[in-house]
Amino acid sequence: MMTNPGGNLEPAQVEIAPLDALAALAFLDREEARVLAALCVEKRFAADETVMSEGDPADCMAFVLAGKVAVKKSSLLSLIHI
């Protein structure tokens, strides 16, 4: 869960604990993590809900804090699970 609902808090006001759990962001120092967290907005998705689709604009980045995601690639013959 991100702790900046709406993305409208300043970095110094943001809780960064959710980002601490992400190994991919371990290189960030505390201030860098706060700046990143201040830009984040929490979104929750139901089971089997599409989060993004192939061809969507690359205008965001997603961090999965809990649960699982499946990555699927369309092809002319079938749907390929990656």
C-alpha positions in Angstrom: 0.0 0.0 0.0 1.4 3.4 -0.9 0.8 6.1 1.7 0.4 9.1 -0.5 -3.3 8.9 -1.6 -3.8 11.1 -4.6 -0.1 11.8 -4.9 -0.5 15.2 -3.2 1.9 15.1 -0.2 5.4 16.5 -0.1 8.3 14.1 0.1 9.0 14.9 3.8 5.4 14.0 4.7 5.4 10.6 3.0 5.7 7.2 4.7 8.2 5.0 2.7 7.7 1.7 4.5 6.0 0.1 1.4 9.0 0.9 -0.8 11.4 -0.6 1.8 10.0 -4.0 0.9 11.0 -3.8 -2.8 14.4 -5.3 -3.4 14.6 -3.5 -6.8 14.6 -0.2 -5.0 17.2 -1.1 -2.3 19.8 1.2 -3.8 17.7 4.3 -2.9 18.6 6.3 0.2 15.8 7.5 2.5 15.4 10.9 0.9 15.3 9.4 -2.6 12.7 6.9 -1.5 10.6 9.7 0.0 10.8 11.6 -3.3 9.7 8.5 -5.2 6.9 7.7 -2.7 5.6 11.2 -3.0 5.0 10.6 -6.7 3.2 7.3 -6.1 -0.6 6.7 -6.0 -2.1 3.5 -4.6 -4.3 1.5 -6.9 -5.9 -1.8 -6.1 -7.1 -4.3 -8.6 -9.5 -7.2 -8.4 -8.5 -10.8 -9.2 -8.2 -11.3 -13.0 -8.6 -7.5 -13.6 -6.4 -6.2 -16.4 -3.8 -3.7 -15.0 -2.4 -2.6 -18.4 -2.5 -3.9 -21.9 0.1 -4.3 -24.7 0.1 -1.1 -26.7 -1.0 1.2 -23.8 1.0 4.4 -23.4 4.1 4.0 -21.2 3.0 6.8 -18.9 3.4 5.1 -15.5 5.4 2.5 -13.6 3.8 -0.1 -11.3 5.1 -1.8 -8.2 3.4 -4.9 -7.0 3.3 -4.7 -3.2 1.1 -7.7 -2.5 -0.5 -10.4 -4.6 0.5 -11.8 -8.0 0.4 -10.6 -11.6 0.4 -12.6 -14.8 2.2 -11.2 -17.9 0.6 -12.2 -21.2 1.8 -11.5 -24.7 -0.6 -11.6 -27.6 0.2 -13.4 -30.8 -1.6 -14.2 -33.9 -2.0 -17.8 -32.9 -2.7 -17.7 -29.2 -2.0 -16.0 -25.9 1.5 -16.6 -24.5 2.0 -16.6 -20.8 5.5 -15.3 -19.8 
